[in-house]
Structures are given as C-alpha cells and as structure tokens.
Amino acid sequence: METQRESSLKKQVSRSVVYLSLRRIVSTVLATVGTLFIARILGPEVQGLFATALGIQTYAMMVGLIGVRPYLIQSQSTSQPSQLHLAFCFELLYSLVLVGVLGVAGGIWYLVSRHEVPLMLLTLALTLPASMTREVPLAVLENRFEYQKSALIETVSQGAYYALAIALVLLGWGAWALVIGYVVSEYLTALGFFWAARYRPRWYWDRVALRPMLAYGVTFALSDWAKALQKLVPPLIVFPTLGAAAVGYIGMAEKLVASLYFVVGAVGRAVFPAFSRIQNDKARLVRAVEQGVPLQMLGLGALYGTAAFLLPYVAPALLGAKWDATLISGLFAFLSVSSFVSALTALEGAVLFATGKNMLVFYYSLAGSLMFGLTAFLLLNFAPEFWGVYAYGVASAASTATMAFFRHFNFRRYVGKPDYTLALVWFAAACSVVAAPVVSEWLYGVSLILLLAFPQSRRALRENAQKARALLKRKGSSRASTPETDT
C-alpha cells in the first residue's frame, strides 16, 4: 500500500512538473520574442524606467503574499470553505492597506521629483488586490495537482500582456505600454484562477482561526520578504548611481535568466505539496533531493549553455544598435552562475519549508539579501566606473552563495546528508559552459571532460538516456495499441 501511494505521488508530481515545464517553455518563447521586440523599440533607458517602478511594486507584492497559499496546502485546508473565505478576506484587506502605503509613498516621491516613475508605481500598485487574493484559488488548484489549468491561465495572461504592450508600444506609449499591459494581465490571471478553481469568495472573519494561519504564513513569508529585498537593489542603489539605462540592462539580463529557470521553478512549485505529505519521512526526503538536484543541474546547464553561446550573435541582430550586446552577455554569465548556485540547494529549501523550518529559511534569506545590498552598495559607491553594471552580477553571486551555504548546512542538520558528488560535477560543467563565450572557448572542453571523465557522470547520463528511450517507447506502443482513442 505504501509503495502504491508513493508511486501515485510520484506520478502526480511528474505530471505537474511536465505541465509547468511546458508552460514555462511557451512562456520563454513568448517572453523572449515579446521582450526583444519591445526592447528594440524602447531601448535600455525607457525599459529601466518601467523596471524601476516594477521592482518596488514587486517587493510590495511579496510583502503582501503572507504565506496564505502554502498554509492552505500544508494544513490541507483547501477543502474547508471557511478557511478559504477567511484567507481571501484577509488578503483583500491587507492588499488595500498596501495600496494605501504605496499611494502615500509614491505621491510624496512625485511631488519631490516630478518624475514619471512614481506615477507608474501608483498605477502598478492597483494590481495588488488581484495578485494577493488569487493565491486562494491557486492553492485549491495546486492541492488538487491541477497544474494544467493554472499553467494554461498563466500562459494566456502572458500572451495578453505582450499583445497589449506591443500594440501600445507601436502607438508610442513608451514605458506606459508595459505598465498597462502588466495591470491587465494580472487581473486576467486572477479571474482565470477563480474560474478554474470554481471558488466564489464570501465574507468571513474569525480572529481565532486567523491566528494559526498568520503564525504559519508570516514565518513562511518572512523568507520571501527577506529575499525580495534584492528587488530593491536596482531601483534604490543602481538607479541613483548609474541611471535608468543600467537598470534596463540588468532587467533585460535578469529576464533572460529567469525565463530559462523553469526547470527549477516547475520542480520547486510541484514538489511542495508532495514534500508536505511526506514531511516526517526524512529518508525519502533526502533520496528525493539526491535524485532531483543533478537532473536540475543538467537541464539548466543545457539551457543556459545554449543561450550563452547564441547570445553574442543573436542579441545585436534582435536588440539593435540601442543595446550593448557584450554587456548583456557578461551579465547573463554572472547571473547564470548565480542561478546554478541557487539550484544546488533549491530542493533543500523546499524541504525545510515543508518540514516547518520557516524561520531558518528566513534567517539565511535575510543574510543573502543583506550581502547583496552591501556588496552592490560598496562596489558602486567606491568604484562605480570600474564595476559598472557588473557590480550587480558580483553582488548576485555573493548573495546566492551565502544563502546556499546556510540552506545546505541546515538541511544536513535537520533532515539528512545527501550525496552531492554528481550534482557538483554537473554544476562545474554548467558553470564552464556559460563562462566560455565570455572568458575562453577552452572552457567548453573543460565542461565536456567533466561530463565524460567521471564514471558516475557517464553512468548517470547513460541511465537517464535509457529511461528517456523507454518512456518514448511506452508512449509509442500505447498509442499504437489504442487507435480508436486517437480517432
């Protein structure tokens, strides 16, 4: 019975990862085409204006996401209407408070500077009620492992964003085209989640029932709040020192890196409900991390390596003369290595969350963000011309290394000691691939040696290739044996 239950859970997680990965692939194509088209017209400075306002709004949204969705999933409360209504009402009231705070701050900023960025911020703040309350129906969908619905809704909303933003850019709306497209897409996503989950909110308030929700949610969200402090580095540190164009370059590089991070994002989002169900079985948790991390590194290495190789050739043609392709390639390499470092311990972080170690996650997230801000501040204030926008890449690497160290230390202390030999070999290979176009093409050879010289690496590559072929054969034989279904 236990084996059947474990097999069923694996199938649900695998299916969810597939849906989320497919969504991310479509998202990557949309984001790449749409972003490059818009960026070619607007240029880095106009892009930087929108990125500055969005960075502040994003942090406010992270503060608003107080861990309600993880609480509903972890406590298995999505089948209790009273808990759903309570979560919705709290998020709605909380979002209105945050809108008021941003309204006052943005208004003062505008009166002092007469700049259009605070006006963009005030407009983006209007999305907070939608972005926060939609966490409730999303919790319902994810607890049912209905990721195909949420993935479809997110993809449609993203398509609507780029369609509207591109149309307005062509009409000459500048950065406001991105602002309006973002607002519309956020509300479309919220409406889609409520419709797909068949959840109809009602007014409900119970202070006693709210306490455990906030007790878990706040400790869960603290780490996101701490990590999201990094979103404030471009608008509060880079923007005053290097200007809007530098923020535009950083935003472009981050968008390219984030769009390719779907391997880790999909896995992390899908495994949290599964980890919550086996949170007391440490052996299974360690085994899941050991099996998952190397595959994530292999997938990320292939994606980022391909992108790093093509970027110096593709970026000039797609972005045009307004952008410095060499600068984007260098930033991409820095941020890619940071993503690899983060991916090494990303599953460990999901386990710590699922097992209730929320405050530990908060501590190392805060340490990483402080390292980020401090490094960027020192580099840009004492040697801004020497480092330029690369100061942001160095600060990102220092931050992720700090968080990864503490995350792994706490995982070994409270859960178990995974064997990371294979993961580290593939990590080194991935770093060599993304650094090769910027540093030296000889690093491609180093990456190949790392993949083929170690027996464990060759064996793992061979086993995964055999599994992939077996899966394709099973699917092919299944379709051949049921022609009436295809018809």
Stockholm file with secondary structure:
# STOCKHOLM 1.0

chainA/1-487         METQRESSLKKQVSRSVVYLSLRRIVSTVLATVGTLFIARILGPEVQGLFATALGIQTYAMMVGLIGVRPYLIQSQSTSQPSQLHLAFCFELLYSLVLVGVLGVAGGIWYLVSRHEVPLMLLTLALTLPASMTREVPLAVLENRFEYQKSALIETVSQGAYYALAIALVLLGWGAWALVIGYVVSEYLTALGFFWAARYRPRWYWDRVALRPMLAYGVTFALSDWAKALQKLVPPLIVFPTLGAAAVGYIGMAEKLVASLYFVVGAVGRAVFPAFSRIQNDKARLVRAVEQGVPLQMLGLGALYGTAAFLLPYVAPALLGAKWDATLISGLFAFLSVSSFVSALTALEGAVLFATGKNMLVFYYSLAGSLMFGLTAFLLLNFAPEFWGVYAYGVASAASTATMAFFRHFNFRRYVGKPDYTLALVWFAAACSVVAAPVVSEWLYGVSLILLLAFPQSRRALRENAQKARALLKRKGSSRASTPETDT
#=GR chainA/1-487 SS CHHHHHHHHHHHHHHHHHHHHHHHHHHHHHHHHHHHHHHHHHHHHHHHHHHHHHHHHHHHHHHHCCSHHHHHHHTTCTTCHHHHHHHHHHHHHHHHHHHHHHHHHHHHHHHHHCCHHHHHHHHHHTTHHHHHHTHHHHHHHHHTTCHHHHHHHHHHHHHHHHHHHHHHHHTTCTHHHHHHHHHHHHHHHHHHHHHHHTCCCCCCCCHHHHHHHHHHHHHHHHHHHHHHGGGGHIIIIIHHHHCHHHHHHHHHHHHHHHHTTHHHHHHHHHHHHHHHHTTTCHHHHHHHHHHHHHHHHHHHHHHHHHHHHHHHHHHHHHHCTTSCHHHHHHHHHHHHHHHHHHHHTHHHHHHHHHTTCHHHHHHHHHHHHHHHHHHHHHHHHHSHHHHTTHHHHHHHHHHHHHHHHHHHHHHHHHTCCCCCHHHHHHHHHHHHHHHTTTSCTHHHHHHHHHHHHSHHHHHHHHHHHHHHHHHHHHHHHHHHHCHHHHC
#=GC SS_cons         CHHHHHHHHHHHHHHHHHHHHHHHHHHHHHHHHHHHHHHHHHHHHHHHHHHHHHHHHHHHHHHHCCSHHHHHHHTTCTTCHHHHHHHHHHHHHHHHHHHHHHHHHHHHHHHHHCCHHHHHHHHHHTTHHHHHHTHHHHHHHHHTTCHHHHHHHHHHHHHHHHHHHHHHHHTTCTHHHHHHHHHHHHHHHHHHHHHHHTCCCCCCCCHHHHHHHHHHHHHHHHHHHHHHGGGGHIIIIIHHHHCHHHHHHHHHHHHHHHHTTHHHHHHHHHHHHHHHHTTTCHHHHHHHHHHHHHHHHHHHHHHHHHHHHHHHHHHHHHHCTTSCHHHHHHHHHHHHHHHHHHHHTHHHHHHHHHTTCHHHHHHHHHHHHHHHHHHHHHHHHHSHHHHTTHHHHHHHHHHHHHHHHHHHHHHHHHTCCCCCHHHHHHHHHHHHHHHTTTSCTHHHHHHHHHHHHSHHHHHHHHHHHHHHHHHHHHHHHHHHHCHHHHC
//
